[in-house]
Amino acid sequence: MTGPDPFVVLGLPRRFALEPAELDRRWRACAREVHPDRLARATPADRARAEAAATQVNDARRLLAGWTERALVLVSATAADLPHLADPAFLAAQLDAREALAALRGVGDAAGEERFAAGARAALAALEREVAGLFGAQDAGGAAVDRDAVLDRLARARFHQALLAEAGRGSTGSP
């Protein structure tokens, strides 16, 4: 992660378990404080600083809103740090899933594609629960999280997110 700590920017506790309503409340409050429109008559330098601060606030919200991005922030990693999984069973499952989706597309089975997408969403939800469990002790002020285990789950999540996005494009290829 580069730039300021998004938890600090929004004044939130540094933990995985965040209430979406609290995140939105803090984002709104911070955004109001630094919004460039409040400085309409200020010097160009002051307006530029306000725009930079507003960007930091918006970036912090974006980084903390999604569970995968928040987990990366907490382990001081970026998506580039995610491992390339070499687990043969997982790689075979990836191939099978992509072939299954292609077969559904080939016959125009929209209901089948939706079932496929539901399976990808369920896999993502399970991975989110696993990551939350990995961060549970750390959130409670206890032991450090197993960074490698978190990155492994996030790499798996990236695969399911890609499948979900692909399934969402439908047979027309549009989002």
N, C-alpha and C positions, 0 to 999 in steps of 0.2 A: 504494500500500500504506500502510495506517495501522498503528500499533502497532509493537512492537519487531521487529527483523530476525529472522525465524525461523531463519536460519543461526546467528546469535549465540545465540539462546535455546537451541538444541540443541548448540551448540559444534561446528558442522560447517563445513567450508570452503565459501566462497561460490562455488559452481560448479554448472553445469547437470548434469554427470555425477555422480550420486550412486548409490551402491549401496543398493538397498532394505534389505539386511540391516544395513548401517551406520546408516541412518536409523532403523530399528526399534531397534537396540541403543542408540543415543543417546537416543531417545525414552523407552525403558524406564528407562534410568539417570536421566534428568532427572525423569521422572514419579515415580520412587521417592523422589527427593530432596525434592520439593515436595508430595507427596501430603498432603492435609489430614488424613487419618486418623492421620498421625504426630503431629499436634498435638491430639489429642482432649481433652487437659486444658489446653490453652493458652487464652489470653485470646481473647475474640471477635475482637478486632482482629488478633491473630496468625493465627487461623483464616481470617479474611477475606483476609489477605495470601497465605496458602498456597493458598486457593481461586483467587485471581487468578493466582498463579504457575502453578498446575496448568492453568488455562484457557489461559495463554500457551503452555505446553508442548504442549498438545493442538492448539491452533490452529497452532503452528509445524509440527507433524507433518502436519496436514491440508494446509497450504500447500505443503509440500515433497514430499509423497507423489505427487501427480499432476504429470506433466511440464508440462501447460499452466499450472497454478498456479505451479509453480516458475519457469517462464520469465517469467511476469508479475512475480514477485518480483524476479528478476534485472534486469529492465529498469525496475523501479520503476513498475509500472503496475497497473491493476485491469482487470477485465473491461469496465468502462465506457469504458476507453481504447481498446478494440478498434475498428478502423475499420469503417465500414459499407462493404463492398466494392461497388464500382460496375462491376467488370469484367463487360462484357456476356456473355462466354463463361461465366464462373463463375455469373452470375445465371441464364443459360439452363440450365446444368447443374443448379442447385438446383431449378428448376422441373421439369425432366425427371425428376429423382430423386424428387421428391415425387409426381409423377403416376405414376411406375412403382410406388412403394410403395402408393399408393392403388389401383392396378389389381390388385396382388397381394392386397391386403386384400379388394377387391371380389369376387374369385373364391375367397377362402379358401385361398390357396396358401401354407401354412405353410412348406413347403420353399423356395419362392421368397423368402419373407420372410427366412428364415435365410441364403440366398445373398446377398440384399440387405444384411443386417446384416454378413455376412462382407466384403462390398465396402467398407462404411463403416469396418470395423475395419482393413482393409488401407490405406485412404486415411489414416486416423489414424496408423497406423504409419509410413507414408511421410512424413507431415508431422512426426512426432516425429523421424525421422532427419534431416530438413531442419533443424529447429530445433537439434538436437544439433550438426549441422555448423556452423550459424551461431555457436554458442557455443564450438565447438572451440578456436579461437585464444584466446579470452578465458580459457577454463578452463586453458589451458596457460600463462597469464600473459602473453599477447600482446595483440594489438589489441583495441579495444573492439568490441562486437557491434553490428551494424546493427539498431538498435531498430525502425525502420519495417518491416524485413523480418521480424523476429520477430513483431511485432504482426499483420502480414499473414497469416503462417502460422497464428497463433493464432485469428484471425477465421475462417479457412477450417476450422480444427479444430473450432471451435464449431459450425459448420454440420454437419459430419459427426457430432459428438457428439449433436446434436439428432436427426439422422436415425437414428442407432443407438438412441437412447432411444425414438423413435417406433416403430421396427421391433420393439423389445423388448416393446412393449405388446401386440403381437398383435392379433387381430381383436376381442378382448373389451374393449380399451381399458385394461386393467389392467397395472401394471408387471410 
